[in-house]
Amino acid sequence: MIVGLTLILLAQLLGETCARAVGVPVPGPVIGMALLLAFLALRDRWRPASTRWLPPPLVDGGLETTAKGLLAHLSIMFVPAAVGIVGKLDVLASHGLALAIVLCLSVTLTLAATVLTFVAVSRLMARRGGERP
């Protein structure tokens, strides 16, 4: 668990470092997730080499177990955001309607992008597997 958590936090740190060094308008944790995804793809693509060079927790499912543990307690990570909202109730009172509209629009767009991505990936996987969706 410690090795998996270290890798997750290291990916976030590298992403934050890249974002600040290059100055791109992408959050560091998003870049870190992309780096972690690239690591996992490379690890799974060259499985024999990865079992030889990487520590066992990174190839035997320890990283995935750590990620599932974090996801199981994801609601705890929203506590600081909720405290921040309570600290800015005056802004919420003055711009509440605009914030609600933006929130609804962003949730709708995110849901639509997720659905379109899922459909595209499922069609791609069906084509590779010789099946039709």
Biotite code that builds the C-alpha atoms (Angstrom):
import biotite.structure as struc

atoms = struc.array([
    struc.Atom([0.000, 0.000, 0.000], chain_id="A", res_id=1, res_name="MET", atom_name="CA", element="C"),
    struc.Atom([2.831, 2.391, 0.804], chain_id="A", res_id=2, res_name="ILE", atom_name="CA", element="C"),
    struc.Atom([4.500, 1.792, -2.571], chain_id="A", res_id=3, res_name="VAL", atom_name="CA", element="C"),
    struc.Atom([1.214, 2.336, -4.440], chain_id="A", res_id=4, res_name="GLY", atom_name="CA", element="C"),
    struc.Atom([0.387, 5.490, -2.505], chain_id="A", res_id=5, res_name="LEU", atom_name="CA", element="C"),
    struc.Atom([3.918, 6.759, -3.074], chain_id="A", res_id=6, res_name="THR", atom_name="CA", element="C"),
    struc.Atom([3.566, 6.227, -6.822], chain_id="A", res_id=7, res_name="LEU", atom_name="CA", element="C"),
    struc.Atom([0.197, 8.005, -6.919], chain_id="A", res_id=8, res_name="ILE", atom_name="CA", element="C"),
    struc.Atom([1.550, 10.991, -4.981], chain_id="A", res_id=9, res_name="LEU", atom_name="CA", element="C"),
    struc.Atom([4.751, 11.012, -7.046], chain_id="A", res_id=10, res_name="LEU", atom_name="CA", element="C"),
    struc.Atom([2.685, 11.145, -10.247], chain_id="A", res_id=11, res_name="ALA", atom_name="CA", element="C"),
    struc.Atom([0.737, 14.090, -8.829], chain_id="A", res_id=12, res_name="GLN", atom_name="CA", element="C"),
    struc.Atom([3.971, 15.829, -7.820], chain_id="A", res_id=13, res_name="LEU", atom_name="CA", element="C"),
    struc.Atom([5.479, 15.305, -11.277], chain_id="A", res_id=14, res_name="LEU", atom_name="CA", element="C"),
    struc.Atom([2.300, 16.605, -12.881], chain_id="A", res_id=15, res_name="GLY", atom_name="CA", element="C"),
    struc.Atom([2.312, 19.695, -10.689], chain_id="A", res_id=16, res_name="GLU", atom_name="CA", element="C"),
    struc.Atom([5.986, 20.274, -11.449], chain_id="A", res_id=17, res_name="THR", atom_name="CA", element="C"),
    struc.Atom([5.401, 19.946, -15.195], chain_id="A", res_id=18, res_name="CYS", atom_name="CA", element="C"),
    struc.Atom([2.389, 22.269, -15.081], chain_id="A", res_id=19, res_name="ALA", atom_name="CA", element="C"),
    struc.Atom([4.298, 24.977, -13.239], chain_id="A", res_id=20, res_name="ARG", atom_name="CA", element="C"),
    struc.Atom([7.505, 24.573, -15.252], chain_id="A", res_id=21, res_name="ALA", atom_name="CA", element="C"),
    struc.Atom([5.838, 24.681, -18.658], chain_id="A", res_id=22, res_name="VAL", atom_name="CA", element="C"),
    struc.Atom([3.058, 27.065, -17.672], chain_id="A", res_id=23, res_name="GLY", atom_name="CA", element="C"),
    struc.Atom([0.233, 25.150, -19.347], chain_id="A", res_id=24, res_name="VAL", atom_name="CA", element="C"),
    struc.Atom([-3.321, 25.946, -18.229], chain_id="A", res_id=25, res_name="PRO", atom_name="CA", element="C"),
    struc.Atom([-3.899, 22.301, -17.199], chain_id="A", res_id=26, res_name="VAL", atom_name="CA", element="C"),
    struc.Atom([-3.993, 21.417, -13.487], chain_id="A", res_id=27, res_name="PRO", atom_name="CA", element="C"),
    struc.Atom([-1.000, 19.484, -12.220], chain_id="A", res_id=28, res_name="GLY", atom_name="CA", element="C"),
    struc.Atom([-3.036, 16.561, -10.875], chain_id="A", res_id=29, res_name="PRO", atom_name="CA", element="C"),
    struc.Atom([-4.570, 16.062, -14.333], chain_id="A", res_id=30, res_name="VAL", atom_name="CA", element="C"),
    struc.Atom([-1.105, 15.864, -15.864], chain_id="A", res_id=31, res_name="ILE", atom_name="CA", element="C"),
    struc.Atom([-0.134, 13.503, -13.037], chain_id="A", res_id=32, res_name="GLY", atom_name="CA", element="C"),
    struc.Atom([-3.091, 11.238, -13.853], chain_id="A", res_id=33, res_name="MET", atom_name="CA", element="C"),
    struc.Atom([-2.001, 11.180, -17.481], chain_id="A", res_id=34, res_name="ALA", atom_name="CA", element="C"),
    struc.Atom([1.530, 10.247, -16.407], chain_id="A", res_id=35, res_name="LEU", atom_name="CA", element="C"),
    struc.Atom([0.160, 7.495, -14.165], chain_id="A", res_id=36, res_name="LEU", atom_name="CA", element="C"),
    struc.Atom([-2.013, 6.225, -17.016], chain_id="A", res_id=37, res_name="LEU", atom_name="CA", element="C"),
    struc.Atom([1.049, 6.134, -19.287], chain_id="A", res_id=38, res_name="ALA", atom_name="CA", element="C"),
    struc.Atom([2.981, 4.238, -16.619], chain_id="A", res_id=39, res_name="PHE", atom_name="CA", element="C"),
    struc.Atom([0.181, 1.682, -16.235], chain_id="A", res_id=40, res_name="LEU", atom_name="CA", element="C"),
    struc.Atom([-0.146, 1.246, -19.997], chain_id="A", res_id=41, res_name="ALA", atom_name="CA", element="C"),
    struc.Atom([3.586, 0.674, -20.382], chain_id="A", res_id=42, res_name="LEU", atom_name="CA", element="C"),
    struc.Atom([3.630, -1.665, -17.381], chain_id="A", res_id=43, res_name="ARG", atom_name="CA", element="C"),
    struc.Atom([0.848, -3.808, -18.798], chain_id="A", res_id=44, res_name="ASP", atom_name="CA", element="C"),
    struc.Atom([2.191, -3.743, -22.339], chain_id="A", res_id=45, res_name="ARG", atom_name="CA", element="C"),
    struc.Atom([5.600, -5.093, -21.356], chain_id="A", res_id=46, res_name="TRP", atom_name="CA", element="C"),
    struc.Atom([4.570, -7.356, -18.480], chain_id="A", res_id=47, res_name="ARG", atom_name="CA", element="C"),
    struc.Atom([7.697, -9.613, -18.465], chain_id="A", res_id=48, res_name="PRO", atom_name="CA", element="C"),
    struc.Atom([10.083, -6.658, -18.306], chain_id="A", res_id=49, res_name="ALA", atom_name="CA", element="C"),
    struc.Atom([7.991, -4.849, -15.699], chain_id="A", res_id=50, res_name="SER", atom_name="CA", element="C"),
    struc.Atom([7.959, -7.839, -13.329], chain_id="A", res_id=51, res_name="THR", atom_name="CA", element="C"),
    struc.Atom([11.738, -7.923, -13.540], chain_id="A", res_id=52, res_name="ARG", atom_name="CA", element="C"),
    struc.Atom([12.373, -4.186, -12.972], chain_id="A", res_id=53, res_name="TRP", atom_name="CA", element="C"),
    struc.Atom([9.512, -2.959, -10.769], chain_id="A", res_id=54, res_name="LEU", atom_name="CA", element="C"),
    struc.Atom([8.856, -3.797, -7.120], chain_id="A", res_id=55, res_name="PRO", atom_name="CA", element="C"),
    struc.Atom([6.167, -6.458, -6.573], chain_id="A", res_id=56, res_name="PRO", atom_name="CA", element="C"),
    struc.Atom([3.435, -4.090, -5.264], chain_id="A", res_id=57, res_name="PRO", atom_name="CA", element="C"),
    struc.Atom([3.478, -2.261, -8.602], chain_id="A", res_id=58, res_name="LEU", atom_name="CA", element="C"),
    struc.Atom([2.920, -5.388, -10.694], chain_id="A", res_id=59, res_name="VAL", atom_name="CA", element="C"),
    struc.Atom([0.847, -7.723, -8.511], chain_id="A", res_id=60, res_name="ASP", atom_name="CA", element="C"),
    struc.Atom([-2.206, -5.494, -8.046], chain_id="A", res_id=61, res_name="GLY", atom_name="CA", element="C"),
    struc.Atom([-1.013, -3.481, -5.041], chain_id="A", res_id=62, res_name="GLY", atom_name="CA", element="C"),
    struc.Atom([-1.368, -0.189, -6.896], chain_id="A", res_id=63, res_name="LEU", atom_name="CA", element="C"),
    struc.Atom([-4.913, -1.049, -7.938], chain_id="A", res_id=64, res_name="GLU", atom_name="CA", element="C"),
    struc.Atom([-5.786, -2.058, -4.356], chain_id="A", res_id=65, res_name="THR", atom_name="CA", element="C"),
    struc.Atom([-4.464, 1.262, -3.074], chain_id="A", res_id=66, res_name="THR", atom_name="CA", element="C"),
    struc.Atom([-6.484, 3.190, -5.670], chain_id="A", res_id=67, res_name="ALA", atom_name="CA", element="C"),
    struc.Atom([-9.646, 1.266, -4.738], chain_id="A", res_id=68, res_name="LYS", atom_name="CA", element="C"),
    struc.Atom([-9.041, 2.086, -1.077], chain_id="A", res_id=69, res_name="GLY", atom_name="CA", element="C"),
    struc.Atom([-8.757, 5.782, -1.902], chain_id="A", res_id=70, res_name="LEU", atom_name="CA", element="C"),
    struc.Atom([-11.915, 5.647, -4.001], chain_id="A", res_id=71, res_name="LEU", atom_name="CA", element="C"),
    struc.Atom([-13.811, 3.911, -1.200], chain_id="A", res_id=72, res_name="ALA", atom_name="CA", element="C"),
    struc.Atom([-13.132, 6.935, 1.035], chain_id="A", res_id=73, res_name="HIS", atom_name="CA", element="C"),
    struc.Atom([-13.455, 9.606, -1.642], chain_id="A", res_id=74, res_name="LEU", atom_name="CA", element="C"),
    struc.Atom([-16.263, 11.397, 0.189], chain_id="A", res_id=75, res_name="SER", atom_name="CA", element="C"),
    struc.Atom([-13.857, 12.376, 2.976], chain_id="A", res_id=76, res_name="ILE", atom_name="CA", element="C"),
    struc.Atom([-11.820, 14.331, 0.438], chain_id="A", res_id=77, res_name="MET", atom_name="CA", element="C"),
    struc.Atom([-14.787, 16.658, -0.179], chain_id="A", res_id=78, res_name="PHE", atom_name="CA", element="C"),
    struc.Atom([-14.815, 17.933, 3.417], chain_id="A", res_id=79, res_name="VAL", atom_name="CA", element="C"),
    struc.Atom([-12.264, 20.731, 2.768], chain_id="A", res_id=80, res_name="PRO", atom_name="CA", element="C"),
    struc.Atom([-14.256, 21.879, -0.262], chain_id="A", res_id=81, res_name="ALA", atom_name="CA", element="C"),
    struc.Atom([-17.453, 21.994, 1.786], chain_id="A", res_id=82, res_name="ALA", atom_name="CA", element="C"),
    struc.Atom([-15.710, 24.010, 4.498], chain_id="A", res_id=83, res_name="VAL", atom_name="CA", element="C"),
    struc.Atom([-14.480, 26.421, 1.815], chain_id="A", res_id=84, res_name="GLY", atom_name="CA", element="C"),
    struc.Atom([-18.027, 26.891, 0.540], chain_id="A", res_id=85, res_name="ILE", atom_name="CA", element="C"),
    struc.Atom([-19.322, 27.630, 4.032], chain_id="A", res_id=86, res_name="VAL", atom_name="CA", element="C"),
    struc.Atom([-16.505, 30.168, 4.411], chain_id="A", res_id=87, res_name="GLY", atom_name="CA", element="C"),
    struc.Atom([-17.698, 32.003, 1.279], chain_id="A", res_id=88, res_name="LYS", atom_name="CA", element="C"),
    struc.Atom([-21.451, 32.109, 1.889], chain_id="A", res_id=89, res_name="LEU", atom_name="CA", element="C"),
    struc.Atom([-21.525, 35.816, 1.001], chain_id="A", res_id=90, res_name="ASP", atom_name="CA", element="C"),
    struc.Atom([-20.319, 35.028, -2.534], chain_id="A", res_id=91, res_name="VAL", atom_name="CA", element="C"),
    struc.Atom([-22.833, 32.205, -2.760], chain_id="A", res_id=92, res_name="LEU", atom_name="CA", element="C"),
    struc.Atom([-25.630, 34.559, -1.686], chain_id="A", res_id=93, res_name="ALA", atom_name="CA", element="C"),
    struc.Atom([-24.747, 37.239, -4.229], chain_id="A", res_id=94, res_name="SER", atom_name="CA", element="C"),
    struc.Atom([-23.955, 34.955, -7.206], chain_id="A", res_id=95, res_name="HIS", atom_name="CA", element="C"),
    struc.Atom([-25.992, 31.886, -6.310], chain_id="A", res_id=96, res_name="GLY", atom_name="CA", element="C"),
    struc.Atom([-28.134, 31.746, -9.451], chain_id="A", res_id=97, res_name="LEU", atom_name="CA", element="C"),
    struc.Atom([-25.180, 32.170, -11.814], chain_id="A", res_id=98, res_name="ALA", atom_name="CA", element="C"),
    struc.Atom([-23.220, 29.516, -9.921], chain_id="A", res_id=99, res_name="LEU", atom_name="CA", element="C"),
    struc.Atom([-26.170, 27.114, -10.078], chain_id="A", res_id=100, res_name="ALA", atom_name="CA", element="C"),
    struc.Atom([-26.525, 27.614, -13.846], chain_id="A", res_id=101, res_name="ILE", atom_name="CA", element="C"),
    struc.Atom([-22.802, 27.087, -14.441], chain_id="A", res_id=102, res_name="VAL", atom_name="CA", element="C"),
    struc.Atom([-22.834, 24.012, -12.194], chain_id="A", res_id=103, res_name="LEU", atom_name="CA", element="C"),
    struc.Atom([-25.789, 22.449, -14.021], chain_id="A", res_id=104, res_name="CYS", atom_name="CA", element="C"),
    struc.Atom([-24.268, 23.227, -17.418], chain_id="A", res_id=105, res_name="LEU", atom_name="CA", element="C"),
    struc.Atom([-20.867, 21.793, -16.479], chain_id="A", res_id=106, res_name="SER", atom_name="CA", element="C"),
    struc.Atom([-22.423, 18.615, -15.069], chain_id="A", res_id=107, res_name="VAL", atom_name="CA", element="C"),
    struc.Atom([-24.484, 18.167, -18.245], chain_id="A", res_id=108, res_name="THR", atom_name="CA", element="C"),
    struc.Atom([-21.476, 18.710, -20.508], chain_id="A", res_id=109, res_name="LEU", atom_name="CA", element="C"),
    struc.Atom([-19.331, 16.360, -18.433], chain_id="A", res_id=110, res_name="THR", atom_name="CA", element="C"),
    struc.Atom([-22.000, 13.681, -18.562], chain_id="A", res_id=111, res_name="LEU", atom_name="CA", element="C"),
    struc.Atom([-22.370, 14.087, -22.327], chain_id="A", res_id=112, res_name="ALA", atom_name="CA", element="C"),
    struc.Atom([-18.592, 13.878, -22.840], chain_id="A", res_id=113, res_name="ALA", atom_name="CA", element="C"),
    struc.Atom([-18.462, 10.751, -20.673], chain_id="A", res_id=114, res_name="THR", atom_name="CA", element="C"),
    struc.Atom([-21.260, 9.087, -22.633], chain_id="A", res_id=115, res_name="VAL", atom_name="CA", element="C"),
    struc.Atom([-19.676, 9.949, -25.981], chain_id="A", res_id=116, res_name="LEU", atom_name="CA", element="C"),
    struc.Atom([-16.302, 8.648, -24.807], chain_id="A", res_id=117, res_name="THR", atom_name="CA", element="C"),
    struc.Atom([-17.865, 5.427, -23.530], chain_id="A", res_id=118, res_name="PHE", atom_name="CA", element="C"),
    struc.Atom([-19.714, 4.859, -26.801], chain_id="A", res_id=119, res_name="VAL", atom_name="CA", element="C"),
    struc.Atom([-16.575, 5.531, -28.859], chain_id="A", res_id=120, res_name="ALA", atom_name="CA", element="C"),
    struc.Atom([-14.433, 3.201, -26.764], chain_id="A", res_id=121, res_name="VAL", atom_name="CA", element="C"),
    struc.Atom([-17.051, 0.445, -26.744], chain_id="A", res_id=122, res_name="SER", atom_name="CA", element="C"),
    struc.Atom([-17.324, 0.636, -30.549], chain_id="A", res_id=123, res_name="ARG", atom_name="CA", element="C"),
    struc.Atom([-13.547, 0.530, -30.850], chain_id="A", res_id=124, res_name="LEU", atom_name="CA", element="C"),
    struc.Atom([-13.318, -2.466, -28.525], chain_id="A", res_id=125, res_name="MET", atom_name="CA", element="C"),
    struc.Atom([-16.123, -4.237, -30.386], chain_id="A", res_id=126, res_name="ALA", atom_name="CA", element="C"),
    struc.Atom([-14.312, -3.692, -33.702], chain_id="A", res_id=127, res_name="ARG", atom_name="CA", element="C"),
    struc.Atom([-11.105, -5.115, -32.277], chain_id="A", res_id=128, res_name="ARG", atom_name="CA", element="C"),
    struc.Atom([-12.909, -8.099, -30.791], chain_id="A", res_id=129, res_name="GLY", atom_name="CA", element="C"),
    struc.Atom([-14.833, -8.822, -34.015], chain_id="A", res_id=130, res_name="GLY", atom_name="CA", element="C"),
    struc.Atom([-18.174, -8.186, -32.307], chain_id="A", res_id=131, res_name="GLU", atom_name="CA", element="C"),
    struc.Atom([-20.840, -5.634, -33.132], chain_id="A", res_id=132, res_name="ARG", atom_name="CA", element="C"),
    struc.Atom([-22.265, -3.427, -30.356], chain_id="A", res_id=133, res_name="PRO", atom_name="CA", element="C"),
])
